[in-house]
Amino acid sequence: MSALITRARAAAGVVGLMALGAAVAPVSAADLLGSDVVVRYGDLDLGTRTGAETLYARIRLAAAQVCRKSDSLELTQQMASLRCQNLLVARSVASVRSPQLAAVDAAHRSEHKPV
């Protein structure tokens, strides 16, 4: 498969992710815009770190496009957008089933852990 679809209306996927024991806060449907973004990666070699990094960047960009952006200074709205993005990235990475991409994701997540 050389494309994945980040589907914003994936409430069932969010519930499924939470059922798998992921330590994430719930995301409501209001946190999502409802559009699809196709992320193509047929041009990438996911067996390489460079290919996995490139796909990861594409996935992050797609998640940012799909999840509601908040112009508000309210922390709760900004956090909801970040939760949405993080959940979509996690689901997308898992759906690709690439060990190299999973390693890139894990490295990025460990860099952004709260202190």
NORWO-V863031 format. One record per run of one state. SS is the DSSP state (alpha for helix, beta for strand, coil for the rest). FROM is the first residue (numbers start at 1). TO is the last residue. If there is no record, write none. Layout:
SS,FROM,TO ; SS,FROM,TO
This chain:
coil,1,2 ; beta,3,7 ; coil,8,10 ; alpha,11,19 ; coil,20,28 ; alpha,29,31 ; beta,32,32 ; coil,33,35 ; beta,36,40 ; coil,41,48 ; alpha,49,66 ; beta,67,67 ; coil,68,74 ; alpha,75,96 ; coil,97,98 ; alpha,99,111 ; coil,112,115
